[in-house]
Amino acid sequence: MRLFINFCTVFLLLTSTLTSAQQDTLKLQREARSLLRDGNELYNKEKFNEASIAYRKALGKNSKYDKASYNYGNSLYQGKNFKEAVSQYELTTKTSKSKAEKAEAFHNIGNAMMEQKQFEQAVEAYKNALRNNPNDDETRYNLAAAQKQVKKQQQQNKNDKNKNKKDKKDNKDQNKDKDKKDQKDQNKKDQDKKDDNKDQKDNKDQNDPKKDKQDKNKQKPKPRPGKMTPEQMKQLLESLNNEEKKTQKKMNVKKSKGRKIKQEKDW
């Protein structure tokens, strides 16, 4: 009998605890719905920041309240807090049991991604929305727009890449030309320096009497041993000619003295 009484006591306690927990849960749900309605009124008045506060409080009462998370995302979106809005829409896609509500959440994720120029993510979000609601023409239109932006962005990236390659090539060519010009200028400087040094040396030599005398001595031709200069050869020839003439004259005198002279007789 005692054991039965104890079992009944435990059962009553458990029942009481469960009932109390259920009551608390219901109370929180009622409070969450009340806060959701407050947030909706503020949202319709375009008081998006105040509406966000109300929705956030509603989620504090019931974290799995998909309508509160969805509306909270809308208020964040209207306040241009697109990144935070995406987080709330993603929560809705996980907690909502309705495909229509999931499609709406994915659609809004796509819109928020478009606002952030994250076009590839927007394409994926719109595709998910169409998977949950294939008949949504607005989502299909937005998907086409997002895909167009993706192609445009890819082309722009390609153009930027080609431009960067061209700029690198131009910079390389400019650096190469600059190096050539610098080397040419350096060579000219070196040559000018050599010319200046040569001019200074020449001026020094011109102003040096000793050097000038040495240069004159160097410039004066010297006869080579065993050879005569043209002047000496001319004098020698003239001397030989004179000697020959003298010898010929003497011989002629001798010949005239030994020759017999025949006189003509007048008889």
VEXBALUM-514096 format. One record per residue (C-alpha): z, x, y; residue number from 1. Coordinates in steps of 0.02 Angstrom, whole numbers, always signed. Layout:
BEGIN
+--------+--------+--------+-------+
|      w |      u |      v | torgu |
+--------+--------+--------+-------+
|      Z |      X |      Y |   NUM |
...
+--------+--------+--------+-------+
//
This chain:
BEGIN
+--------+--------+--------+-------+
|      w |      u |      v | torgu |
+--------+--------+--------+-------+
|     +0 |     +0 |     +0 |     1 |
|    +40 |   +144 |   +118 |     2 |
|   -128 |   +225 |    +85 |     3 |
|   -219 |    +64 |   +123 |     4 |
|   -125 |    +46 |   +286 |     5 |
|   -170 |   +224 |   +337 |     6 |
|   -353 |   +195 |   +296 |     7 |
|   -355 |    +39 |   +400 |     8 |
|   -275 |   +131 |   +544 |     9 |
|   -405 |   +268 |   +537 |    10 |
|   -545 |   +141 |   +529 |    11 |
|   -477 |    +48 |   +678 |    12 |
|   -460 |   +209 |   +777 |    13 |
|   -639 |   +260 |   +736 |    14 |
|   -703 |    +89 |   +779 |    15 |
|   -609 |    +93 |   +942 |    16 |
|   -677 |   +266 |   +984 |    17 |
|   -855 |   +216 |   +945 |    18 |
|   -838 |    +58 |  +1045 |    19 |
|   -770 |   +156 |  +1192 |    20 |
|   -910 |   +284 |  +1179 |    21 |
|  -1039 |   +147 |  +1171 |    22 |
|   -963 |    +65 |  +1322 |    23 |
|   -967 |   +230 |  +1416 |    24 |
|  -1148 |   +255 |  +1366 |    25 |
|  -1195 |    +82 |  +1422 |    26 |
|  -1101 |   +109 |  +1584 |    27 |
|  -1196 |   +271 |  +1616 |    28 |
|  -1360 |   +186 |  +1577 |    29 |
|  -1321 |    +46 |  +1699 |    30 |
|  -1276 |   +172 |  +1833 |    31 |
|  -1435 |   +270 |  +1797 |    32 |
|  -1541 |   +111 |  +1814 |    33 |
|  -1453 |    +70 |  +1977 |    34 |
|  -1487 |   +243 |  +2045 |    35 |
|  -1668 |   +229 |  +1987 |    36 |
|  -1688 |    +68 |  +2087 |    37 |
|  -1611 |   +152 |  +2239 |    38 |
|  -1733 |   +296 |  +2220 |    39 |
|  -1880 |   +178 |  +2205 |    40 |
|  -1832 |    +89 |  +2367 |    41 |
|  -1820 |   +255 |  +2458 |    42 |
|  -1986 |   +312 |  +2381 |    43 |
|  -2074 |   +155 |  +2442 |    44 |
|  -2007 |   +192 |  +2616 |    45 |
|  -2084 |   +367 |  +2598 |    46 |
|  -1912 |   +445 |  +2606 |    47 |
|  -1958 |   +566 |  +2468 |    48 |
|  -1816 |   +691 |  +2488 |    49 |
|  -1684 |   +554 |  +2481 |    50 |
|  -1774 |   +473 |  +2335 |    51 |
|  -1771 |   +640 |  +2243 |    52 |
|  -1582 |   +646 |  +2262 |    53 |
|  -1564 |   +471 |  +2190 |    54 |
|  -1675 |   +511 |  +2041 |    55 |
|  -1583 |   +672 |  +2009 |    56 |
|  -1418 |   +577 |  +2004 |    57 |
|  -1495 |   +454 |  +1884 |    58 |
|  -1544 |   +596 |  +1768 |    59 |
|  -1366 |   +660 |  +1783 |    60 |
|  -1308 |   +498 |  +1708 |    61 |
|  -1444 |   +496 |  +1575 |    62 |
|  -1541 |   +659 |  +1549 |    63 |
|  -1668 |   +573 |  +1435 |    64 |
|  -1710 |   +437 |  +1559 |    65 |
|  -1899 |   +461 |  +1557 |    66 |
|  -1932 |   +340 |  +1700 |    67 |
|  -1810 |   +434 |  +1811 |    68 |
|  -1889 |   +603 |  +1768 |    69 |
|  -2064 |   +533 |  +1800 |    70 |
|  -2018 |   +456 |  +1967 |    71 |
|  -1922 |   +613 |  +2013 |    72 |
|  -2082 |   +710 |  +1980 |    73 |
|  -2178 |   +591 |  +2094 |    74 |
|  -2055 |   +614 |  +2237 |    75 |
|  -2065 |   +803 |  +2218 |    76 |
|  -2254 |   +793 |  +2215 |    77 |
|  -2256 |   +690 |  +2375 |    78 |
|  -2141 |   +820 |  +2454 |    79 |
|  -2269 |   +954 |  +2403 |    80 |
|  -2147 |  +1034 |  +2282 |    81 |
|  -2284 |  +1045 |  +2152 |    82 |
|  -2206 |  +1174 |  +2037 |    83 |
|  -2043 |  +1075 |  +2020 |    84 |
|  -2143 |   +914 |  +1998 |    85 |
|  -2235 |   +988 |  +1847 |    86 |
|  -2068 |  +1023 |  +1762 |    87 |
|  -2017 |   +840 |  +1778 |    88 |
|  -2185 |   +776 |  +1718 |    89 |
|  -2174 |   +891 |  +1567 |    90 |
|  -2003 |   +817 |  +1529 |    91 |
|  -2081 |   +643 |  +1532 |    92 |
|  -2217 |   +695 |  +1410 |    93 |
|  -2081 |   +748 |  +1287 |    94 |
|  -1961 |   +601 |  +1307 |    95 |
|  -2079 |   +456 |  +1332 |    96 |
|  -2129 |   +354 |  +1178 |    97 |
|  -2273 |   +268 |  +1266 |    98 |
|  -2445 |   +349 |  +1261 |    99 |
|  -2489 |   +266 |  +1425 |   100 |
|  -2338 |   +345 |  +1510 |   101 |
|  -2377 |   +514 |  +1432 |   102 |
|  -2557 |   +500 |  +1494 |   103 |
|  -2495 |   +464 |  +1670 |   104 |
|  -2378 |   +614 |  +1663 |   105 |
|  -2515 |   +731 |  +1601 |   106 |
|  -2633 |   +663 |  +1735 |   107 |
|  -2506 |   +703 |  +1870 |   108 |
|  -2478 |   +876 |  +1796 |   109 |
|  -2665 |   +904 |  +1818 |   110 |
|  -2655 |   +847 |  +1999 |   111 |
|  -2510 |   +964 |  +2035 |   112 |
|  -2603 |  +1109 |  +1955 |   113 |
|  -2756 |  +1072 |  +2061 |   114 |
|  -2648 |  +1078 |  +2217 |   115 |
|  -2589 |  +1252 |  +2164 |   116 |
|  -2770 |  +1305 |  +2126 |   117 |
|  -2724 |  +1332 |  +1944 |   118 |
|  -2886 |  +1253 |  +1886 |   119 |
|  -2883 |  +1307 |  +1703 |   120 |
|  -2709 |  +1231 |  +1680 |   121 |
|  -2771 |  +1073 |  +1768 |   122 |
|  -2916 |  +1059 |  +1645 |   123 |
|  -2797 |  +1070 |  +1498 |   124 |
|  -2680 |   +938 |  +1574 |   125 |
|  -2822 |   +815 |  +1604 |   126 |
|  -2882 |   +840 |  +1425 |   127 |
|  -2708 |   +798 |  +1362 |   128 |
|  -2707 |   +643 |  +1471 |   129 |
|  -2873 |   +586 |  +1395 |   130 |
|  -2806 |   +617 |  +1220 |   131 |
|  -2670 |   +489 |  +1257 |   132 |
|  -2785 |   +372 |  +1356 |   133 |
|  -2971 |   +403 |  +1321 |   134 |
|  -3025 |   +257 |  +1433 |   135 |
|  -2953 |   +328 |  +1596 |   136 |
|  -3108 |   +356 |  +1705 |   137 |
|  -3005 |   +430 |  +1848 |   138 |
|  -2938 |   +565 |  +1732 |   139 |
|  -3115 |   +598 |  +1668 |   140 |
|  -3177 |   +617 |  +1846 |   141 |
|  -3035 |   +736 |  +1889 |   142 |
|  -3071 |   +837 |  +1732 |   143 |
|  -3252 |   +862 |  +1785 |   144 |
|  -3194 |   +917 |  +1958 |   145 |
|  -3070 |  +1040 |  +1883 |   146 |
|  -3202 |  +1112 |  +1765 |   147 |
|  -3318 |  +1137 |  +1913 |   148 |
|  -3182 |  +1232 |  +2005 |   149 |
|  -3153 |  +1341 |  +1852 |   150 |
|  -3337 |  +1391 |  +1847 |   151 |
|  -3335 |  +1424 |  +2034 |   152 |
|  -3179 |  +1530 |  +2017 |   153 |
|  -3254 |  +1628 |  +1872 |   154 |
|  -3411 |  +1662 |  +1973 |   155 |
|  -3307 |  +1717 |  +2121 |   156 |
|  -3206 |  +1834 |  +2010 |   157 |
|  -3368 |  +1905 |  +1942 |   158 |
|  -3436 |  +1931 |  +2118 |   159 |
|  -3273 |  +2013 |  +2171 |   160 |
|  -3280 |  +2127 |  +2020 |   161 |
|  -3459 |  +2177 |  +2059 |   162 |
|  -3413 |  +2203 |  +2241 |   163 |
|  -3267 |  +2314 |  +2190 |   164 |
|  -3384 |  +2417 |  +2080 |   165 |
|  -3508 |  +2432 |  +2224 |   166 |
|  -3371 |  +2479 |  +2346 |   167 |
|  -3307 |  +2613 |  +2226 |   168 |
|  -3483 |  +2681 |  +2206 |   169 |
|  -3512 |  +2680 |  +2394 |   170 |
|  -3346 |  +2768 |  +2422 |   171 |
|  -3391 |  +2896 |  +2290 |   172 |
|  -3560 |  +2926 |  +2372 |   173 |
|  -3479 |  +2937 |  +2543 |   174 |
|  -3352 |  +3062 |  +2478 |   175 |
|  -3492 |  +3161 |  +2397 |   176 |
|  -3593 |  +3162 |  +2559 |   177 |
|  -3436 |  +3209 |  +2655 |   178 |
|  -3404 |  +3354 |  +2536 |   179 |
|  -3583 |  +3414 |  +2560 |   180 |
|  -3568 |  +3400 |  +2748 |   181 |
|  -3401 |  +3490 |  +2747 |   182 |
|  -3474 |  +3629 |  +2640 |   183 |
|  -3625 |  +3642 |  +2754 |   184 |
|  -3514 |  +3650 |  +2907 |   185 |
|  -3407 |  +3782 |  +2823 |   186 |
|  -3560 |  +3885 |  +2779 |   187 |
|  -3619 |  +3873 |  +2959 |   188 |
|  -3448 |  +3928 |  +3021 |   189 |
|  -3451 |  +4075 |  +2902 |   190 |
|  -3626 |  +4123 |  +2958 |   191 |
|  -3579 |  +4106 |  +3141 |   192 |
|  -3428 |  +4215 |  +3110 |   193 |
|  -3537 |  +4347 |  +3026 |   194 |
|  -3659 |  +4340 |  +3172 |   195 |
|  -3518 |  +4358 |  +3297 |   196 |
|  -3448 |  +4508 |  +3202 |   197 |
|  -3622 |  +4586 |  +3198 |   198 |
|  -3647 |  +4557 |  +3384 |   199 |
|  -3478 |  +4635 |  +3421 |   200 |
|  -3522 |  +4786 |  +3314 |   201 |
|  -3691 |  +4806 |  +3399 |   202 |
|  -3612 |  +4795 |  +3571 |   203 |
|  -3483 |  +4925 |  +3521 |   204 |
|  -3618 |  +5041 |  +3455 |   205 |
|  -3720 |  +5022 |  +3615 |   206 |
|  -3570 |  +5068 |  +3721 |   207 |
|  -3529 |  +5221 |  +3614 |   208 |
|  -3618 |  +5380 |  +3684 |   209 |
|  -3580 |  +5479 |  +3529 |   210 |
|  -3653 |  +5344 |  +3421 |   211 |
|  -3804 |  +5331 |  +3536 |   212 |
|  -3835 |  +5519 |  +3521 |   213 |
|  -3819 |  +5510 |  +3334 |   214 |
|  -3942 |  +5367 |  +3329 |   215 |
|  -4067 |  +5466 |  +3435 |   216 |
|  -4051 |  +5614 |  +3321 |   217 |
|  -4079 |  +5500 |  +3176 |   218 |
|  -4233 |  +5427 |  +3259 |   219 |
|  -4310 |  +5599 |  +3298 |   220 |
|  -4429 |  +5648 |  +3156 |   221 |
|  -4389 |  +5806 |  +3065 |   222 |
|  -4527 |  +5911 |  +2980 |   223 |
|  -4513 |  +5923 |  +2795 |   224 |
|  -4495 |  +6100 |  +2720 |   225 |
|  -4664 |  +6178 |  +2669 |   226 |
|  -4767 |  +6054 |  +2769 |   227 |
|  -4842 |  +6066 |  +2944 |   228 |
|  -4845 |  +5935 |  +3075 |   229 |
|  -5014 |  +5873 |  +3138 |   230 |
|  -4988 |  +5971 |  +3298 |   231 |
|  -4960 |  +6133 |  +3203 |   232 |
|  -5114 |  +6102 |  +3096 |   233 |
|  -5219 |  +6075 |  +3252 |   234 |
|  -5158 |  +6237 |  +3331 |   235 |
|  -5191 |  +6331 |  +3170 |   236 |
|  -5369 |  +6264 |  +3160 |   237 |
|  -5402 |  +6310 |  +3341 |   238 |
|  -5334 |  +6485 |  +3309 |   239 |
|  -5445 |  +6505 |  +3156 |   240 |
|  -5597 |  +6446 |  +3252 |   241 |
|  -5561 |  +6568 |  +3392 |   242 |
|  -5541 |  +6711 |  +3270 |   243 |
|  -5702 |  +6663 |  +3184 |   244 |
|  -5795 |  +6660 |  +3349 |   245 |
|  -5729 |  +6832 |  +3395 |   246 |
|  -5780 |  +6903 |  +3227 |   247 |
|  -5954 |  +6829 |  +3241 |   248 |
|  -5975 |  +6901 |  +3415 |   249 |
|  -5928 |  +7075 |  +3357 |   250 |
|  -6050 |  +7065 |  +3214 |   251 |
|  -6188 |  +7011 |  +3331 |   252 |
|  -6152 |  +7162 |  +3444 |   253 |
|  -6162 |  +7280 |  +3299 |   254 |
|  -6326 |  +7206 |  +3242 |   255 |
|  -6405 |  +7225 |  +3412 |   256 |
|  -6359 |  +7408 |  +3427 |   257 |
|  -6440 |  +7457 |  +3259 |   258 |
|  -6602 |  +7366 |  +3284 |   259 |
|  -6755 |  +7465 |  +3338 |   260 |
|  -6845 |  +7409 |  +3491 |   261 |
|  -7033 |  +7429 |  +3487 |   262 |
|  -7117 |  +7456 |  +3651 |   263 |
|  -7294 |  +7412 |  +3680 |   264 |
|  -7406 |  +7553 |  +3723 |   265 |
|  -7526 |  +7532 |  +3863 |   266 |
|  -7665 |  +7642 |  +3794 |   267 |
+--------+--------+--------+-------+
//
